[in-house]
Amino acid sequence: MRLVFERGSQRDRRWSVFPDLMRHRAGAAARPIQIRDALWQSRPAGSLMESMGVTEQAFAVPASIEGMEDDLRKGLLPAAVFHDRDVYDLELRRIFAKSWVYIGHETEIPNRGDFVTRNIGEDPFILIRDEQGELRVLLNACRHRGAQVCRVQAGNTKGFVCPFHGWAYRNSGELIGVPVRSQGYASLALKEWGLFAAPHVTNYMGLIFANLDPDAAPFEEYLGDYKWYFDIQFALSDGGMEVLGEPHRWLVDANWKQGAENFCGDSSHTQMTHRSVLEAGIIDSAAAGAPREGTGLHVHDCSGHAISIRQVPGEAPFISYPEEVTRHFHAGALSQDQFDLAKRSLLHNGTLFPNFSFLHIGLSDSPQKPQAGFLTLRVWQPKGPGQMEIWNWVLAPKEASPEYKRRAYQVGMSSFSPSGSFEQDDVAVWPGVTRTAGTVFAELNKVRFNYQMGMGDMSTSKPLTDWVGPGVANSTNAGEGGLRTFHKTWYERMTNSKVEAGDHD
Protein backbone atom coordinates (compact mmCIF):
# COMPACT_ATOMS: atom_id res chain seq x y z
CA MET A 1 0.00 0.00 0.00
CA ARG A 2 1.48 3.31 -1.11
CA LEU A 3 0.56 6.32 0.97
CA VAL A 4 1.36 9.98 0.37
CA PHE A 5 0.82 12.05 3.46
CA GLU A 6 -0.75 15.46 3.22
CA ARG A 7 1.74 18.27 3.39
CA GLY A 8 1.38 21.14 5.84
CA SER A 9 -0.76 21.40 8.91
CA GLN A 10 -4.04 19.59 9.05
CA ARG A 11 -6.75 22.16 8.52
CA ASP A 12 -10.10 21.97 10.19
CA ARG A 13 -12.48 20.38 7.74
CA ARG A 14 -15.87 21.88 8.39
CA TRP A 15 -18.57 19.85 6.74
CA SER A 16 -21.19 22.03 5.25
CA VAL A 17 -24.20 19.80 4.62
CA PHE A 18 -24.15 16.95 7.07
CA PRO A 19 -23.76 19.00 10.28
CA ASP A 20 -26.72 21.20 9.35
CA LEU A 21 -28.86 18.17 8.77
CA MET A 22 -27.71 16.64 12.02
CA ARG A 23 -28.40 19.80 14.01
CA HIS A 24 -31.81 20.00 12.45
CA ARG A 25 -32.49 16.46 13.53
CA ALA A 26 -31.50 17.32 17.11
CA GLY A 27 -33.66 20.43 17.11
CA ALA A 28 -30.61 22.60 17.70
CA ALA A 29 -30.86 24.64 14.54
CA ALA A 30 -33.63 26.80 13.20
CA ARG A 31 -32.70 26.37 9.54
CA PRO A 32 -35.89 25.58 7.58
CA ILE A 33 -34.69 22.51 5.70
CA GLN A 34 -36.90 19.56 4.89
CA ILE A 35 -35.61 16.05 5.39
CA ARG A 36 -37.17 12.65 5.45
CA ASP A 37 -36.78 10.33 8.41
CA ALA A 38 -35.18 7.93 5.96
CA LEU A 39 -32.00 9.95 6.40
CA TRP A 40 -31.50 8.37 9.77
CA GLN A 41 -32.36 4.87 8.71
CA SER A 42 -30.06 2.28 7.22
CA ARG A 43 -29.47 2.94 3.53
CA PRO A 44 -27.36 1.06 1.01
CA ALA A 45 -24.35 2.75 -0.47
CA GLY A 46 -25.44 4.51 -3.61
CA SER A 47 -27.07 7.87 -3.95
CA LEU A 48 -25.64 10.23 -1.35
CA MET A 49 -28.35 12.87 -1.51
CA GLU A 50 -31.03 10.21 -1.82
CA SER A 51 -29.67 8.52 1.27
CA MET A 52 -29.67 11.89 3.00
CA GLY A 53 -33.34 12.15 2.20
CA VAL A 54 -33.08 15.70 0.87
CA THR A 55 -36.22 16.32 -1.16
CA GLU A 56 -36.44 20.10 -1.42
CA GLN A 57 -34.19 22.73 0.02
CA ALA A 58 -36.13 25.59 1.46
CA PHE A 59 -33.36 27.96 2.46
CA ALA A 60 -34.40 31.57 2.29
CA VAL A 61 -32.54 33.85 -0.11
CA PRO A 62 -30.31 36.14 2.02
CA ALA A 63 -31.53 39.72 2.27
CA SER A 64 -28.15 40.94 1.02
CA ILE A 65 -28.87 39.68 -2.51
CA GLU A 66 -32.60 40.35 -2.68
CA GLY A 67 -33.34 42.44 -5.76
CA MET A 68 -30.09 41.41 -7.38
CA GLU A 69 -31.95 40.59 -10.58
CA ASP A 70 -32.50 44.28 -11.23
CA ASP A 71 -28.84 44.99 -10.43
CA LEU A 72 -27.71 42.39 -12.97
CA ARG A 73 -29.75 44.03 -15.70
CA LYS A 74 -27.91 47.26 -14.94
CA GLY A 75 -24.50 45.59 -14.84
CA LEU A 76 -24.19 45.98 -11.07
CA LEU A 77 -23.29 43.41 -8.43
CA PRO A 78 -23.96 43.57 -4.66
CA ALA A 79 -20.68 43.54 -2.72
CA ALA A 80 -22.22 40.96 -0.37
CA VAL A 81 -21.83 38.35 -3.10
CA PHE A 82 -18.13 38.19 -2.18
CA HIS A 83 -18.29 38.14 1.61
CA ASP A 84 -21.53 37.12 3.30
CA ARG A 85 -21.91 34.04 5.51
CA ASP A 86 -25.57 33.48 4.63
CA VAL A 87 -24.80 33.77 0.92
CA TYR A 88 -21.93 31.33 1.30
CA ASP A 89 -23.98 28.78 3.24
CA LEU A 90 -26.64 28.85 0.53
CA GLU A 91 -23.98 28.46 -2.17
CA LEU A 92 -22.81 25.19 -0.66
CA ARG A 93 -26.31 23.80 -0.96
CA ARG A 94 -27.71 25.40 -4.11
CA ILE A 95 -24.48 25.57 -6.15
CA PHE A 96 -22.00 22.92 -5.06
CA ALA A 97 -24.50 20.23 -4.02
CA LYS A 98 -26.33 20.57 -7.34
CA SER A 99 -23.70 21.32 -9.99
CA TRP A 100 -21.19 19.17 -11.85
CA VAL A 101 -17.95 19.71 -9.93
CA TYR A 102 -14.49 18.77 -11.17
CA ILE A 103 -12.86 16.09 -9.01
CA GLY A 104 -9.66 15.17 -10.85
CA HIS A 105 -8.08 13.77 -14.00
CA GLU A 106 -8.07 10.10 -14.88
CA THR A 107 -4.29 10.12 -15.30
CA GLU A 108 -3.98 10.88 -11.58
CA ILE A 109 -5.39 7.43 -10.74
CA PRO A 110 -4.33 5.14 -13.62
CA ASN A 111 -4.24 1.86 -11.64
CA ARG A 112 -6.86 -0.10 -9.74
CA GLY A 113 -6.79 1.00 -6.12
CA ASP A 114 -5.31 4.44 -6.91
CA PHE A 115 -7.05 7.24 -5.06
CA VAL A 116 -6.88 10.95 -4.28
CA THR A 117 -8.88 12.96 -1.75
CA ARG A 118 -10.86 15.96 -3.02
CA ASN A 119 -13.76 18.20 -1.98
CA ILE A 120 -17.18 19.09 -3.31
CA GLY A 121 -17.96 22.41 -1.68
CA GLU A 122 -16.33 21.80 1.68
CA ASP A 123 -17.38 18.15 1.92
CA PRO A 124 -14.51 15.61 1.77
CA PHE A 125 -14.59 12.86 -0.85
CA ILE A 126 -12.33 10.06 -2.07
CA LEU A 127 -11.89 9.66 -5.83
CA ILE A 128 -10.81 6.06 -6.38
CA ARG A 129 -10.50 3.47 -9.15
CA ASP A 130 -11.84 0.26 -7.59
CA GLU A 131 -10.76 -3.33 -8.26
CA GLN A 132 -13.04 -3.53 -11.30
CA GLY A 133 -11.56 -0.33 -12.71
CA GLU A 134 -14.71 1.70 -12.02
CA LEU A 135 -14.31 5.32 -10.94
CA ARG A 136 -16.05 6.07 -7.66
CA VAL A 137 -16.49 9.24 -5.62
CA LEU A 138 -17.07 8.23 -1.98
CA LEU A 139 -17.87 10.43 0.99
CA ASN A 140 -14.83 10.26 3.25
CA ALA A 141 -16.85 9.29 6.31
CA CYS A 142 -17.37 6.00 8.13
CA ARG A 143 -21.00 4.91 8.25
CA HIS A 144 -20.59 4.05 11.94
CA ARG A 145 -19.80 7.42 13.57
CA GLY A 146 -18.66 9.60 10.69
CA ALA A 147 -14.90 9.56 11.26
CA GLN A 148 -12.84 10.05 8.11
CA VAL A 149 -11.65 6.70 6.78
CA CYS A 150 -8.87 8.20 4.65
CA ARG A 151 -6.48 10.76 6.08
CA VAL A 152 -3.89 11.00 3.33
CA GLN A 153 -3.89 12.99 0.12
CA ALA A 154 -3.25 10.17 -2.36
CA GLY A 155 -2.20 6.54 -2.55
CA ASN A 156 -3.14 3.02 -3.61
CA THR A 157 -5.20 0.66 -1.49
CA LYS A 158 -7.59 -2.26 -1.61
CA GLY A 159 -9.73 -0.72 1.10
CA PHE A 160 -10.11 1.59 4.06
CA VAL A 161 -10.27 0.89 7.78
CA CYS A 162 -11.86 3.49 10.02
CA PRO A 163 -9.37 4.65 12.67
CA PHE A 164 -12.19 5.10 15.21
CA HIS A 165 -13.76 1.63 15.70
CA GLY A 166 -12.27 -0.36 12.85
CA TRP A 167 -15.10 -0.69 10.35
CA ALA A 168 -13.50 -1.95 7.13
CA TYR A 169 -14.49 -1.18 3.52
CA ARG A 170 -13.40 -2.37 0.07
CA ASN A 171 -12.09 0.27 -2.30
CA SER A 172 -15.54 0.15 -3.92
CA GLY A 173 -17.04 1.46 -0.66
CA GLU A 174 -18.60 -1.89 0.29
CA LEU A 175 -18.57 -2.61 4.04
CA ILE A 176 -16.80 -5.93 4.61
CA GLY A 177 -15.99 -6.07 8.30
CA VAL A 178 -17.11 -4.82 11.70
CA PRO A 179 -15.12 -5.63 14.88
CA VAL A 180 -16.85 -7.94 17.39
CA ARG A 181 -19.68 -8.35 14.92
CA SER A 182 -20.88 -11.66 16.34
CA GLN A 183 -21.20 -10.10 19.80
CA GLY A 184 -22.58 -6.67 19.01
CA TYR A 185 -23.71 -6.50 15.39
CA ALA A 186 -24.92 -10.02 14.68
CA SER A 187 -27.85 -8.93 12.50
CA LEU A 188 -26.15 -5.98 10.80
CA ALA A 189 -26.67 -6.13 7.02
CA LEU A 190 -23.22 -5.15 5.74
CA LYS A 191 -24.46 -4.46 2.23
CA GLU A 192 -26.65 -1.65 3.56
CA TRP A 193 -23.80 0.18 5.28
CA GLY A 194 -21.28 0.89 2.58
CA LEU A 195 -19.70 4.32 2.19
CA PHE A 196 -21.98 6.96 0.73
CA ALA A 197 -21.29 7.62 -2.95
CA ALA A 198 -21.93 10.53 -5.28
CA PRO A 199 -24.94 9.54 -7.40
CA HIS A 200 -23.41 10.82 -10.64
CA VAL A 201 -19.79 10.50 -11.80
CA THR A 202 -18.64 11.01 -15.37
CA ASN A 203 -15.34 10.84 -17.23
CA TYR A 204 -15.32 13.42 -20.01
CA MET A 205 -12.12 13.42 -22.09
CA GLY A 206 -10.20 12.30 -19.00
CA LEU A 207 -11.80 14.92 -16.76
CA ILE A 208 -13.75 13.43 -13.87
CA PHE A 209 -16.77 15.36 -12.66
CA ALA A 210 -19.27 14.42 -9.94
CA ASN A 211 -22.74 15.69 -9.08
CA LEU A 212 -24.44 15.12 -5.71
CA ASP A 213 -27.93 15.85 -7.02
CA PRO A 214 -29.74 12.58 -7.83
CA ASP A 215 -31.94 14.51 -10.25
CA ALA A 216 -29.06 16.22 -12.04
CA ALA A 217 -29.11 16.52 -15.82
CA PRO A 218 -26.39 14.51 -17.63
CA PHE A 219 -23.00 16.23 -17.83
CA GLU A 220 -23.15 16.89 -21.57
CA GLU A 221 -26.54 18.54 -21.15
CA TYR A 222 -25.04 20.68 -18.36
CA LEU A 223 -22.13 21.54 -20.66
CA GLY A 224 -24.61 22.48 -23.40
CA ASP A 225 -23.35 24.61 -26.29
CA TYR A 226 -20.18 25.36 -24.33
CA LYS A 227 -18.99 21.93 -25.45
CA TRP A 228 -17.96 23.58 -28.74
CA TYR A 229 -15.25 25.61 -26.97
CA PHE A 230 -14.54 23.17 -24.14
CA ASP A 231 -13.60 20.31 -26.46
CA ILE A 232 -10.98 22.42 -28.27
CA GLN A 233 -8.87 22.50 -25.11
CA PHE A 234 -8.69 18.71 -24.77
CA ALA A 235 -9.00 17.19 -28.25
CA LEU A 236 -6.36 18.82 -30.46
CA SER A 237 -4.55 15.50 -30.77
CA ASP A 238 -5.63 11.87 -30.69
CA GLY A 239 -4.09 11.29 -27.25
CA GLY A 240 -5.66 14.35 -25.68
CA MET A 241 -4.02 16.13 -22.75
CA GLU A 242 -1.86 14.62 -20.04
CA VAL A 243 -1.50 15.90 -16.47
CA LEU A 244 2.12 16.74 -15.64
CA GLY A 245 3.02 16.08 -12.02
CA GLU A 246 0.80 16.48 -8.98
CA PRO A 247 -1.62 19.39 -8.57
CA HIS A 248 -0.42 22.38 -6.60
CA ARG A 249 -2.71 24.09 -4.13
CA TRP A 250 -2.56 27.16 -1.95
CA LEU A 251 -4.82 29.31 0.20
CA VAL A 252 -5.87 32.82 -0.77
CA ASP A 253 -7.89 35.19 1.41
CA ALA A 254 -10.46 35.86 -1.30
CA ASN A 255 -13.88 34.51 -2.21
CA TRP A 256 -13.90 31.57 -4.65
CA LYS A 257 -15.94 33.51 -7.21
CA GLN A 258 -13.11 36.01 -7.61
CA GLY A 259 -11.06 33.50 -9.58
CA ALA A 260 -14.03 31.91 -11.35
CA GLU A 261 -15.29 35.22 -12.77
CA ASN A 262 -11.77 36.37 -13.67
CA PHE A 263 -11.31 33.45 -16.07
CA CYS A 264 -14.60 34.31 -17.78
CA GLY A 265 -12.92 37.21 -19.57
CA ASP A 266 -11.55 39.95 -17.32
CA SER A 267 -9.17 40.97 -20.10
CA SER A 268 -8.75 44.56 -18.98
CA HIS A 269 -7.06 43.68 -15.67
CA THR A 270 -3.94 42.33 -17.39
CA GLN A 271 -2.47 45.70 -18.29
CA MET A 272 -2.71 46.89 -14.67
CA THR A 273 -2.45 43.83 -12.42
CA HIS A 274 0.16 42.06 -14.57
CA ARG A 275 2.04 45.15 -15.76
CA SER A 276 5.32 43.82 -14.34
CA VAL A 277 5.31 40.62 -16.44
CA LEU A 278 4.43 42.60 -19.55
CA GLU A 279 7.31 44.97 -18.92
CA ALA A 280 9.67 42.07 -18.21
CA GLY A 281 8.77 40.50 -21.56
CA ILE A 282 7.59 37.22 -20.02
CA ILE A 283 4.40 37.46 -22.05
CA ASP A 284 4.01 38.95 -25.49
CA SER A 285 1.94 42.13 -25.53
CA ALA A 286 -0.07 40.60 -28.38
CA ALA A 287 -1.26 37.89 -25.99
CA ALA A 288 -2.13 40.15 -23.08
CA GLY A 289 -1.98 43.67 -24.42
CA ALA A 290 -4.65 46.34 -24.20
CA PRO A 291 -8.15 45.31 -25.29
CA ARG A 292 -8.97 46.42 -28.79
CA GLU A 293 -11.30 45.59 -31.63
CA GLY A 294 -10.23 42.61 -33.71
CA THR A 295 -7.64 41.08 -31.33
CA GLY A 296 -9.90 39.75 -28.64
CA LEU A 297 -12.99 37.62 -28.75
CA HIS A 298 -15.38 37.39 -25.82
CA VAL A 299 -18.07 34.71 -25.89
CA HIS A 300 -20.71 34.79 -23.19
CA ASP A 301 -24.21 33.52 -22.45
CA CYS A 302 -23.15 30.12 -23.76
CA SER A 303 -25.33 27.70 -21.75
CA GLY A 304 -24.40 29.67 -18.62
CA HIS A 305 -20.65 29.60 -19.25
CA ALA A 306 -18.13 31.98 -20.91
CA ILE A 307 -14.75 32.06 -22.65
CA SER A 308 -12.22 34.70 -23.73
CA ILE A 309 -10.02 34.21 -26.80
CA ARG A 310 -7.02 36.24 -27.92
CA GLN A 311 -6.00 36.39 -31.58
CA VAL A 312 -3.56 38.22 -33.85
CA PRO A 313 -5.15 39.23 -37.17
CA GLY A 314 -3.60 37.34 -40.08
CA GLU A 315 -1.54 34.99 -37.93
CA ALA A 316 -1.92 31.39 -36.80
CA PRO A 317 0.05 31.07 -33.53
CA PHE A 318 -1.71 27.84 -32.44
CA ILE A 319 -1.52 28.78 -28.73
CA SER A 320 2.29 29.10 -29.03
CA TYR A 321 2.83 25.36 -29.41
CA PRO A 322 5.98 24.66 -31.48
CA GLU A 323 5.88 22.64 -34.69
CA GLU A 324 7.21 19.55 -32.89
CA VAL A 325 3.88 19.54 -30.99
CA THR A 326 1.45 20.94 -33.56
CA ARG A 327 2.41 18.24 -36.06
CA HIS A 328 0.34 15.91 -33.84
CA PHE A 329 -2.71 18.21 -34.06
CA HIS A 330 -5.57 17.60 -36.47
CA ALA A 331 -9.31 18.17 -36.47
CA GLY A 332 -10.11 14.59 -35.48
CA ALA A 333 -13.01 14.76 -33.01
CA LEU A 334 -13.31 18.51 -33.62
CA SER A 335 -15.07 20.22 -36.49
CA GLN A 336 -12.94 22.14 -38.97
CA ASP A 337 -14.31 25.42 -37.55
CA GLN A 338 -13.20 24.44 -34.05
CA PHE A 339 -9.78 23.37 -35.28
CA ASP A 340 -9.32 26.56 -37.31
CA LEU A 341 -10.21 28.67 -34.27
CA ALA A 342 -7.51 26.91 -32.23
CA LYS A 343 -5.00 27.51 -35.01
CA ARG A 344 -5.76 31.26 -35.05
CA SER A 345 -5.62 31.60 -31.27
CA LEU A 346 -2.97 32.92 -28.91
CA LEU A 347 -4.85 31.91 -25.79
CA HIS A 348 -8.16 30.66 -24.47
CA ASN A 349 -9.42 31.12 -20.92
CA GLY A 350 -12.82 30.18 -19.61
CA THR A 351 -14.89 28.91 -16.70
CA LEU A 352 -17.27 25.99 -16.64
CA PHE A 353 -19.69 27.03 -13.93
CA PRO A 354 -19.25 26.96 -11.02
CA ASN A 355 -15.54 26.65 -10.16
CA PHE A 356 -13.64 24.85 -12.94
CA SER A 357 -11.49 27.12 -15.13
CA PHE A 358 -8.87 26.62 -17.82
CA LEU A 359 -6.17 28.71 -19.44
CA HIS A 360 -4.60 27.53 -22.69
CA ILE A 361 -1.65 29.81 -23.31
CA GLY A 362 1.98 30.13 -24.36
CA LEU A 363 4.44 31.76 -21.97
CA SER A 364 8.08 31.71 -21.07
CA ASP A 365 10.02 31.73 -17.82
CA SER A 366 12.65 34.02 -19.34
CA PRO A 367 12.70 36.72 -22.03
CA GLN A 368 15.68 34.84 -23.54
CA LYS A 369 13.74 31.61 -24.01
CA PRO A 370 10.97 30.84 -26.52
CA GLN A 371 7.39 30.58 -25.37
CA ALA A 372 5.91 27.16 -24.69
CA GLY A 373 2.22 26.34 -24.96
CA PHE A 374 0.52 24.51 -22.09
CA LEU A 375 -2.89 24.08 -20.50
CA THR A 376 -3.53 24.91 -16.87
CA LEU A 377 -6.68 23.77 -15.07
CA ARG A 378 -8.02 25.56 -12.04
CA VAL A 379 -10.45 24.69 -9.26
CA TRP A 380 -11.50 27.56 -7.01
CA GLN A 381 -12.21 25.56 -3.88
CA PRO A 382 -14.44 27.39 -1.35
CA LYS A 383 -13.08 27.63 2.19
CA GLY A 384 -15.57 30.04 3.70
CA PRO A 385 -16.93 33.37 2.45
CA GLY A 386 -13.51 35.01 2.70
CA GLN A 387 -11.09 32.29 1.66
CA MET A 388 -10.49 29.81 -1.15
CA GLU A 389 -7.97 27.11 -1.93
CA ILE A 390 -6.69 27.21 -5.49
CA TRP A 391 -5.94 23.84 -7.10
CA ASN A 392 -3.77 23.93 -10.20
CA TRP A 393 -2.89 21.25 -12.76
CA VAL A 394 -0.49 21.69 -15.70
CA LEU A 395 -1.15 19.66 -18.84
CA ALA A 396 0.48 19.14 -22.22
CA PRO A 397 -0.50 17.12 -25.31
CA LYS A 398 0.13 13.45 -24.66
CA GLU A 399 2.16 13.05 -27.87
CA ALA A 400 4.64 15.79 -26.89
CA SER A 401 8.20 14.68 -26.14
CA PRO A 402 9.37 14.26 -22.52
CA GLU A 403 11.66 17.25 -23.05
CA TYR A 404 8.79 19.44 -24.17
CA LYS A 405 6.56 18.28 -21.30
CA ARG A 406 9.34 19.16 -18.85
CA ARG A 407 9.65 22.59 -20.42
CA ALA A 408 5.86 23.13 -20.39
CA TYR A 409 5.73 22.17 -16.71
CA GLN A 410 8.54 24.59 -15.83
CA VAL A 411 6.84 27.43 -17.69
CA GLY A 412 3.48 26.58 -16.10
CA MET A 413 4.99 26.59 -12.62
CA SER A 414 6.85 29.83 -13.23
CA SER A 415 3.68 31.66 -14.25
CA PHE A 416 0.56 30.10 -12.70
CA SER A 417 1.49 28.37 -9.43
CA PRO A 418 1.99 29.45 -5.78
CA SER A 419 5.25 31.12 -6.84
CA GLY A 420 4.19 32.02 -10.37
CA SER A 421 4.75 35.50 -11.73
CA PHE A 422 1.11 35.97 -12.75
CA GLU A 423 -0.19 34.33 -9.60
CA GLN A 424 1.67 36.71 -7.32
CA ASP A 425 -0.06 39.62 -9.03
CA ASP A 426 -3.61 38.26 -8.80
CA VAL A 427 -3.46 37.15 -5.18
CA ALA A 428 -2.17 40.59 -4.19
CA VAL A 429 -5.33 42.19 -5.55
CA TRP A 430 -8.21 39.76 -5.04
CA PRO A 431 -8.17 39.77 -1.19
CA GLY A 432 -8.85 43.51 -1.29
CA VAL A 433 -12.17 42.89 -3.03
CA THR A 434 -13.19 40.39 -0.36
CA ARG A 435 -12.18 42.74 2.45
CA THR A 436 -14.17 45.60 0.91
CA ALA A 437 -17.19 43.34 0.45
CA GLY A 438 -17.03 42.44 4.15
CA THR A 439 -16.94 45.97 5.49
CA VAL A 440 -19.73 47.41 7.61
CA PHE A 441 -19.77 50.38 5.24
CA ALA A 442 -20.56 48.12 2.28
CA GLU A 443 -23.33 46.44 4.24
CA LEU A 444 -24.95 49.62 5.53
CA ASN A 445 -24.69 51.43 2.21
CA LYS A 446 -25.65 48.43 0.04
CA VAL A 447 -22.53 48.91 -2.05
CA ARG A 448 -22.73 47.67 -5.65
CA PHE A 449 -19.68 46.95 -7.83
CA ASN A 450 -19.57 48.03 -11.47
CA TYR A 451 -19.69 45.31 -14.17
CA GLN A 452 -20.92 47.57 -16.99
CA MET A 453 -17.83 47.49 -19.21
CA GLY A 454 -18.90 47.10 -22.84
CA MET A 455 -22.57 46.97 -21.92
CA GLY A 456 -25.24 48.63 -24.05
CA ASP A 457 -24.24 52.17 -25.00
CA MET A 458 -20.97 51.81 -23.10
CA SER A 459 -19.52 50.34 -26.31
CA THR A 460 -19.93 50.75 -30.05
CA SER A 461 -19.09 47.07 -30.55
CA LYS A 462 -22.05 44.82 -31.25
CA PRO A 463 -22.32 41.00 -31.11
CA LEU A 464 -21.05 39.28 -34.25
CA THR A 465 -23.84 38.09 -36.49
CA ASP A 466 -21.69 35.70 -38.56
CA TRP A 467 -19.78 33.98 -35.76
CA VAL A 468 -19.38 30.25 -36.44
CA GLY A 469 -19.61 29.14 -32.81
CA PRO A 470 -22.41 29.19 -30.20
CA GLY A 471 -23.02 31.89 -27.60
CA VAL A 472 -22.93 35.68 -27.89
CA ALA A 473 -19.59 36.67 -29.45
CA ASN A 474 -17.95 40.09 -29.58
CA SER A 475 -14.82 40.85 -31.56
CA THR A 476 -13.40 42.99 -28.76
CA ASN A 477 -12.28 42.01 -25.29
CA ALA A 478 -13.10 45.46 -23.92
CA GLY A 479 -16.13 44.10 -22.12
CA GLU A 480 -17.30 42.16 -19.09
CA GLY A 481 -20.07 40.09 -20.66
CA GLY A 482 -18.44 36.85 -19.48
CA LEU A 483 -18.36 38.04 -15.88
CA ARG A 484 -22.00 39.07 -16.09
CA THR A 485 -22.84 35.64 -17.50
CA PHE A 486 -21.13 33.97 -14.54
CA HIS A 487 -23.07 36.00 -11.97
CA LYS A 488 -26.34 35.63 -13.86
CA THR A 489 -25.92 31.85 -13.79
CA TRP A 490 -24.96 32.03 -10.11
CA TYR A 491 -28.05 34.08 -9.21
CA GLU A 492 -30.39 31.82 -11.16
CA ARG A 493 -29.09 28.74 -9.36
CA MET A 494 -29.14 30.45 -5.98
CA THR A 495 -32.75 31.55 -6.34
CA ASN A 496 -34.17 28.91 -8.70
CA SER A 497 -35.25 31.75 -10.97
CA LYS A 498 -34.63 32.87 -14.53
CA VAL A 499 -32.98 36.20 -15.33
CA GLU A 500 -33.77 37.63 -18.74
CA ALA A 501 -30.65 38.85 -20.50
CA GLY A 502 -30.14 42.59 -20.77
CA ASP A 503 -27.94 44.52 -23.15
CA HIS A 504 -24.70 42.80 -24.07
CA ASP A 505 -21.31 44.04 -25.05
Sequence and secondary structure as in RCSB ss.txt:
>XXXX:A:sequence
MRLVFERGSQRDRRWSVFPDLMRHRAGAAARPIQIRDALWQSRPAGSLMESMGVTEQAFAVPASIEGMEDDLRKG
LLPAAVFHDRDVYDLELRRIFAKSWVYIGHETEIPNRGDFVTRNIGEDPFILIRDEQGELRVLLNACRHRGAQVC
RVQAGNTKGFVCPFHGWAYRNSGELIGVPVRSQGYASLALKEWGLFAAPHVTNYMGLIFANLDPDAAPFEEYLGD
YKWYFDIQFALSDGGMEVLGEPHRWLVDANWKQGAENFCGDSSHTQMTHRSVLEAGIIDSAAAGAPREGTGLHVH
DCSGHAISIRQVPGEAPFISYPEEVTRHFHAGALSQDQFDLAKRSLLHNGTLFPNFSFLHIGLSDSPQKPQAGFL
TLRVWQPKGPGQMEIWNWVLAPKEASPEYKRRAYQVGMSSFSPSGSFEQDDVAVWPGVTRTAGTVFAELNKVRFN
YQMGMGDMSTSKPLTDWVGPGVANSTNAGEGGLRTFHKTWYERMTNSKVEAGDHD
>XXXX:A:secstr
 EEE   S       SSHHHHHHHHHT       B GGGGS   SSBHHHHHTB        GGGTTHHHHHHHT
EEEGGGGS HHHHHHHIIIIITTS EEEEEGGGS STTEEEEEEETTEEEEEEE TTS EEEEESS TTT   S 
 SSEEE SEEE TTT  EEETTS EEE TTHHHH TT  GGGS   B SEEEEETTEEEEE  TT   HHHHHGG
GHHHHHHHH SBTT EEEEEEEEEEEESS HHHHHHHTTT GGGHHHHTHHHHHHTSS HHHHS   TTTEEEEE
EETTEEEEEEE TT   GGG  HHHHTTB  TTS HHHHHHHHHEEEEEEEETTTEEEEEEEE SSTTS  EEEE
EEEEEEE STT EEEEEEEEEETTS HHHHHHHHHHHHHHSSTT HHHHHHHHHHHHHHHHHTSHHHHHTT EEE
  TT GGG S    SS SSSSEEES S   HHHHHHHHHHHHHHHT         
